[in-house]
Amino acid sequence: MSKALVLKDVHKVFNKGTVNEKIALDGVSIELDPGDFVTIIGGNGAGKSTMLNAIAGVWPVDSGQIIVNENDITSLPEHKRALYLGRVFQDPMMGTAVTMDIEENMALAYRRGGKRTLRRGITHEERELFKEKLSTLDLGLEDRMTTKVGLLSGGQRQAVTLLMASLKKPELLLLDEHTAALDPKTAAKVLEISDQIINEYHLTAMMVTHNMKDAINHGNRLIMMNEGKIIYDVRGEEKKSLHVKDLLAKFEEVSGTEFDNDRMMLS
């Protein structure tokens, strides 16, 4: 079976040769099977979001390979990787055009890979599809398709962005702390929708989170990062039986230091 994602010995250093030199990714290697939903935790500066940015092509890696479903995308620019990837960011303002309405945003996402234009208008078939998909969110947005996205709440916008990111069933869905800016109740709803979409479309997904409980409760696999390396990788029944105290103990055992990220500790 081909792998959904392969990272081979990926390195990235920022500000190389200066006093601000920072080793962001230090030989990261990982393989994801189709349908894997991996949660990623680690302290500040551990390399979590840097790894997602490397996959998305925000900047080139220094060395190593990035392969998505047997396609080597290491040298592809960011806009060409969009054919393979869906992404939801931490900031609910990103990922949507706030001055356009819901159905226009969804049409742009649906036409990804072709000419991204609304010149021919939204067809009846597209509108019915968007309505059907929005109704699965259980937020009443299927009756508000001509509402400007900028008028939605943060949680509603993240839910729409999730739908947009998954409309074309990407090879890999990247969720970069996509609930961090939301209140706990809204964050729980967005995570529920994330699970629903990933399961329904049988997507392969990676989710960076600062919440250890969420990392344990969602997905079938969990990885922990520290200083640009993957230091722990657990899956299946072993993952399901984890508690936050187990993760803290594992971090101290593997890294030789105490976990110092208060935001993650208090989540």
C-alpha positions as CSV (number, residue, x, y, z in Angstrom):
1,M,0.0,0.0,0.0
2,S,1.4,3.4,-1.0
3,K,1.9,5.9,1.8
4,A,-0.3,9.0,2.0
5,L,2.7,11.1,3.2
6,V,6.5,10.5,3.5
7,L,8.9,12.9,5.1
8,K,12.5,11.7,4.6
9,D,15.2,13.4,6.8
10,V,13.8,16.9,6.5
11,H,16.0,19.7,7.8
12,K,15.2,23.4,8.1
13,V,17.4,26.1,9.7
14,F,16.2,29.7,10.0
15,N,18.7,32.6,10.0
16,K,21.6,30.3,9.3
17,G,25.0,31.6,10.3
18,T,23.7,34.4,12.4
19,V,23.3,34.9,16.1
20,N,19.6,34.2,15.6
21,E,20.2,30.8,14.0
22,K,17.4,28.4,14.9
23,I,17.3,24.7,14.0
24,A,13.5,24.3,13.2
25,L,13.5,20.8,11.8
26,D,16.3,18.4,12.6
27,G,16.1,15.3,10.4
28,V,12.3,14.8,10.6
29,S,11.2,11.5,9.1
30,I,7.6,10.1,9.2
31,E,5.3,8.0,7.1
32,L,1.5,8.2,7.2
33,D,-0.8,5.5,5.9
34,P,-4.0,6.5,4.0
35,G,-6.7,7.4,6.6
36,D,-4.2,8.2,9.4
37,F,-5.3,11.1,11.6
38,V,-2.2,12.2,13.4
39,T,-2.3,14.7,16.3
40,I,1.0,16.7,16.9
41,I,2.0,18.2,20.3
42,G,5.1,19.8,21.7
43,G,6.3,22.9,23.5
44,N,6.8,26.3,21.9
45,G,9.4,26.2,19.1
46,A,9.2,22.3,19.0
47,G,8.7,22.3,15.2
48,K,5.0,21.5,15.0
49,S,3.8,24.3,12.8
50,T,7.2,24.4,11.0
51,M,6.6,20.8,9.9
52,L,3.1,21.7,8.5
53,N,4.6,24.8,6.7
54,A,7.3,22.6,5.2
55,I,4.7,20.2,3.8
56,A,2.6,23.1,2.5
57,G,5.6,24.7,0.8
58,V,5.5,28.0,2.7
59,W,9.3,28.1,2.2
60,P,11.7,25.5,0.8
61,V,13.4,23.0,3.1
62,D,17.2,22.8,3.3
63,S,17.3,19.1,2.6
64,G,15.2,16.0,2.7
65,Q,12.1,14.8,0.7
66,I,8.4,15.4,1.0
67,I,6.2,12.8,-0.8
68,V,2.4,12.9,-0.9
69,N,0.8,9.8,-2.3
70,E,3.9,8.9,-4.3
71,N,4.2,12.4,-5.7
72,D,7.5,14.1,-4.8
73,I,6.4,17.7,-3.9
74,T,9.7,18.8,-2.3
75,S,10.4,21.3,-5.1
76,L,6.9,22.4,-5.9
77,P,5.8,26.0,-5.1
78,E,3.1,26.5,-2.5
79,H,0.3,27.1,-5.1
80,K,0.9,23.9,-6.9
81,R,0.9,21.9,-3.7
82,A,-2.7,23.1,-3.2
83,L,-3.8,20.4,-5.6
84,Y,-2.8,17.8,-3.0
85,L,-3.4,19.6,0.3
86,G,-6.2,21.2,2.3
87,R,-5.4,23.5,5.2
88,V,-7.1,25.2,8.1
89,F,-5.2,27.9,10.0
90,Q,-5.3,29.0,13.6
91,D,-6.7,32.4,12.7
92,P,-10.4,32.2,11.6
93,M,-9.8,35.2,9.3
94,M,-7.5,33.1,7.1
95,G,-8.6,30.6,4.5
96,T,-11.6,32.6,3.4
97,A,-12.4,35.8,1.5
98,V,-14.3,37.8,4.1
99,T,-15.9,40.2,1.7
100,M,-17.4,37.3,-0.4
101,D,-20.4,35.3,0.7
102,I,-20.4,31.6,1.9
103,E,-21.4,30.1,-1.5
104,E,-18.8,32.2,-3.4
105,N,-16.1,31.0,-1.0
106,M,-17.2,27.4,-1.4
107,A,-17.3,27.8,-5.2
108,L,-13.7,29.0,-5.2
109,A,-12.6,26.0,-3.1
110,Y,-14.6,23.6,-5.3
111,R,-13.0,24.9,-8.4
112,R,-9.5,24.6,-7.0
113,G,-7.2,23.1,-9.6
114,G,-9.1,24.7,-12.5
115,K,-9.3,28.4,-13.2
116,R,-10.2,30.0,-9.9
117,T,-12.9,32.4,-11.1
118,L,-16.5,33.0,-10.6
119,R,-17.0,34.4,-14.0
120,R,-19.5,31.7,-15.1
121,G,-21.5,32.1,-11.9
122,I,-22.4,29.4,-9.4
123,T,-24.4,26.6,-11.1
124,H,-27.6,25.1,-9.6
125,E,-25.8,21.8,-9.1
126,E,-23.0,23.5,-7.2
127,R,-25.5,25.4,-5.0
128,E,-27.3,22.2,-4.1
129,L,-24.0,20.5,-3.3
130,F,-22.9,23.4,-1.1
131,K,-26.3,23.4,0.7
132,E,-26.1,19.7,1.3
133,K,-22.5,19.9,2.7
134,L,-23.4,23.0,4.9
135,S,-26.4,21.2,6.4
136,T,-24.1,18.5,7.7
137,L,-22.5,21.1,10.0
138,D,-25.8,21.5,11.9
139,L,-25.2,25.3,12.2
140,G,-28.0,26.5,10.0
141,L,-25.5,27.9,7.5
142,E,-27.3,26.2,4.6
143,D,-30.0,28.9,5.0
144,R,-27.4,31.7,5.0
145,M,-25.4,30.9,1.9
146,T,-25.5,34.5,0.7
147,T,-24.2,35.9,4.0
148,K,-20.7,37.5,3.8
149,V,-18.2,35.2,5.5
150,G,-16.9,38.3,7.4
151,L,-20.2,38.4,9.4
152,L,-19.8,34.8,10.7
153,S,-18.5,34.0,14.2
154,G,-15.0,32.5,14.5
155,G,-16.4,29.0,15.0
156,Q,-18.8,29.3,12.0
157,R,-16.0,30.5,9.8
158,Q,-13.6,27.7,10.9
159,A,-16.4,25.2,10.1
160,V,-16.9,26.7,6.7
161,T,-13.1,26.7,6.1
162,L,-13.0,23.0,7.1
163,L,-15.7,22.2,4.5
164,M,-13.8,24.3,1.9
165,A,-10.5,22.5,2.6
166,S,-12.1,19.1,2.2
167,L,-14.5,19.7,-0.7
168,K,-12.0,18.3,-3.2
169,K,-11.0,15.4,-0.9
170,P,-7.3,16.4,-0.6
171,E,-4.6,13.8,-0.3
172,L,-3.7,15.4,3.1
173,L,-5.6,17.8,5.4
174,L,-3.5,20.1,7.6
175,L,-5.1,21.5,10.7
176,D,-2.7,24.0,12.3
177,E,-4.1,24.8,15.8
178,H,-7.4,25.5,14.1
179,T,-9.3,25.7,17.4
180,A,-6.8,27.7,19.4
181,A,-8.5,31.1,18.9
182,L,-12.0,29.7,19.9
183,D,-13.7,29.5,23.2
184,P,-13.8,25.9,24.7
185,K,-17.4,25.2,23.7
186,T,-16.9,26.4,20.1
187,A,-13.6,24.6,19.9
188,A,-15.3,21.3,20.9
189,K,-17.9,21.8,18.2
190,V,-15.2,22.5,15.5
191,L,-13.3,19.4,16.6
192,E,-16.5,17.3,16.3
193,I,-17.0,18.7,12.8
194,S,-13.3,17.9,12.0
195,D,-13.8,14.3,13.1
196,Q,-17.0,14.0,11.1
197,I,-15.4,15.4,7.8
198,I,-12.2,13.3,8.2
199,N,-14.2,10.1,8.8
200,E,-16.8,10.8,6.1
201,Y,-14.3,11.5,3.3
202,H,-11.7,9.0,4.7
203,L,-9.1,11.7,4.7
204,T,-5.5,11.6,5.9
205,A,-5.0,14.4,8.4
206,M,-2.4,16.1,10.6
207,M,-3.6,18.3,13.5
208,V,-1.2,20.5,15.5
209,T,-2.8,21.3,18.9
210,H,-1.7,22.8,22.2
211,N,-4.3,20.8,24.0
212,M,-3.0,17.5,25.3
213,K,-6.5,16.1,26.0
214,D,-7.6,16.9,22.4
215,A,-4.4,15.2,21.1
216,I,-5.3,12.1,23.0
217,N,-9.1,12.1,22.3
218,H,-8.8,12.7,18.5
219,G,-7.1,10.8,15.7
220,N,-5.6,7.3,15.7
221,R,-2.0,8.4,16.2
222,L,-0.1,11.0,18.2
223,I,3.4,12.3,17.8
224,M,5.3,14.6,20.2
225,M,8.0,17.0,18.9
226,N,10.9,18.7,20.7
227,E,13.7,20.8,19.3
228,G,12.8,20.0,15.7
229,K,12.7,16.2,16.2
230,I,9.9,13.7,16.6
231,I,10.6,12.2,20.1
232,Y,7.4,10.0,20.6
233,D,5.1,8.3,18.2
234,V,2.1,6.3,19.5
235,R,-1.0,4.8,17.9
236,G,-4.0,2.5,18.2
237,E,-5.0,1.1,21.6
238,E,-1.8,2.4,23.2
239,K,-2.8,5.9,22.3
240,K,-6.4,5.5,23.5
241,S,-5.3,4.5,26.9
242,L,-3.0,7.6,27.4
243,H,-3.6,10.3,30.0
244,V,-2.0,13.8,30.1
245,K,0.3,12.7,32.9
246,D,1.6,9.9,30.7
247,L,2.5,12.4,28.0
248,L,4.3,14.7,30.5
249,A,6.2,11.7,31.9
250,K,7.1,10.5,28.3
251,F,8.3,14.0,27.4
252,E,10.6,14.2,30.5
253,E,11.9,10.6,29.8
254,V,12.7,11.2,26.2
255,S,13.9,14.8,26.3
256,G,15.6,14.8,29.7
257,T,13.8,18.1,30.6
258,E,10.5,19.1,32.1
259,F,7.7,20.3,29.9
260,D,7.6,24.1,30.2
261,N,4.6,25.2,28.1
262,D,2.0,26.5,30.5
263,R,-0.6,26.9,27.8
264,M,-0.5,23.2,27.0
265,M,-0.2,22.2,30.6
266,L,-3.4,24.1,31.6
267,S,-5.5,23.0,28.6
